[in-house]
Amino acid sequence: MTELPVIDNYEALFVNNTPLLDTRAPIEFSRGAFPNAQHAPLMTNDEREQVGTCYQNIGKEAALELGHQLVSGQVKEQRLDAWMAFFQNNSNGILYCFRGGLRSQITQRWIFERSGIAYPRIKGGYKAMRRFLIDELETLSEKLNFVVIGGQTGAGKTLLLNRLSGSVDLEGLANHRGSAFGNDVEPQPTQINFENALAIQLIKNKQQSLVVLEDEGANIGTIHIPDVLKLKVQSSKLVVLKASVDERIELSLKTYVADMHDKYCALDAQQGFENFANYWRESLGKIRKRLGGVRYQGLIKILENALSQYYSSGGATLFLPIIETLLVDYYDPMYAYQINNKKDRIVFEGNSDEIVDFLESSKFSL
């Protein structure tokens, strides 16, 4: 029997963005996956459960026989079609199951029997790759040199990150902007998916002399920043991005009004505006207690007028007083308190251009 190839260079797989074919059952894939993975299972959840029960009650051989019965004939051909379509579009792709055992071996063998092409599988499967990423996340969080970008809400910290080499956008990986208004139109990833993606980004930046992150709390929405990274970041040097109130209002208007409206409408043309309006109502509701009843009720009235104006004419001027109030009266006092506790870590303050020059020149050293 032809010996089919097995790959175990996990770092190269992630650094090179190698296309991955995940043959695990849907329930396994939903719990955790890798950024470049496409899901095409060997068995459905029900089939996997049946085979597992058979294995526990009768034994391996009976379970294997049942698996072949469940995935045979037209069902087998359909799944082979899905795998072949993946490899036709990703000639350098690699497949895996949970532990690199029977499921990926069977998939690999069936593909070879149909096509004569020996596509490789990953040794140890998902479990081994996940273990590798967990270890790398811990090791690199302690080893790498980080500098943190701070600044008031709306200053443009994410835009600055995107200009810098060696940066990791935690909010982008978490699909959340880290505030009451931070939800995006798509749900956040699972904690496992976030950790996988974060570890891969750190691996890709392991040769950088400096890795730049945005200053975050312990959580970004529902996502928890791994403790090992959070501890390291809390002792890292801090660079503060400065921007005027007018600049922050303008950027916030684009980010939280125009861009969010466009995203909701692109996702659902019929319900897009209503979903956008509810996003604003619900986000404001999250900070109702902190705002206080009187201020909250005043902002709600302004918001409804702003939404009405935006719906009828596309004008956004009525959003301006809401945004200014939130920035100046709500977020700025919290920021002032937080940054005062970190002032001994601040090594530079300036606008976006000045910070880029500072970090990418010889002016900055740890």
C-alpha positions, 0 to 999 in steps of 0.5 A: 500500500502506498505510504501517504505523506504526513506533515508536522511542521506546524509553524510553517503551516501557519506562517505560510497561511497554508490552506487547511481542510478540516474533516472533523464533525461540525460540532468539533469545528464550531468549538474551535478552528484555525483561520485558514481552515475550510470545513468539509467533514467526514461524518456528521454530528449524528454519524460521529455520535453513532460511531463513538457509541459503537466504539465504547460498547462493542469495540474499534473494529465494529465502530470502523465497520459502522463508519464505512456503512454510514459513509458509503455510496452516494454519501461518500461520493458527495463528501469526496466531491467536497474534498476534491473541490477544496484541493482543486482550489488549493493545490498546496492544501493539507488535511486533518482530523482531531488527532490525526488518526483514522478520520484523516487517514481515511479521507487521505486514502479515499482522495488518493484512490479517486485521484491518484494524488497523495495530499498530505495530512497533519500529524497529530491533527487539530489537537497537536496544532492547538497544543502548539499554538497554546505553547507558542502563545505563552512563550511569545507573550513572555519573550517578545518586546511589546509597546502599547498604543494608548489614547482617548476613545476615537483618537484612531488607535486602530488606524495607527496600528495598521500603519505600523509594521509588527503590529497585532490588532487585538480588536480586529481579531476579537471582532469588537472595538472594546467599548459599549459600542464595540459590536460589529455586524458579525458575531465575535469568534469563540475564545479558542478561535481568538487564541488561535488567531492571536498565537498565529499573529505572534508567531508571524511577528516573532522576528520583530524587535518590537510588537505593537498592541493597542491598550486594552482591558482584560476583555474585548467584548466577550473575549478574554485577553490571555492572562500571560499576555495581559500581564506582559502588556501591563508592564510594557512601555506606553505611547499615547496617541493625541487627537483633538476633540473635533478629530475624534468626533469626525472619526467616531461619526465615520466609524460608528454611524456611516460605516456601521450603517453601511455594514448593516445594510450590506448584510441585510438590505431590507432590515439593515437600517432597523438593525443599525438603529437597534445597534445604537439603541442597545449600545446606549442602553449598556451604559444607561446606569453610568450615564444616569437617568436624566442624561440617558433620557436626553441622549435617547431623544436626540438619538431618535431624532438623529436616526430619523434624520439619517433615514430620511436624508442621510444627514448625520449632523444630529449624531454630533451632540451625542458623540461629543457628549459620549466622548467628552463627558463619558469616555474621557473621565474614565480614560483620564483615570486609567492613564493617570495610573499608567503615567510612569510607563509613558515614553512618548505622546504625539499625533499619528505621524509623530508616533510612526516616526518615533517607533520606526526610528532609532529614537525608541529603544526598550 
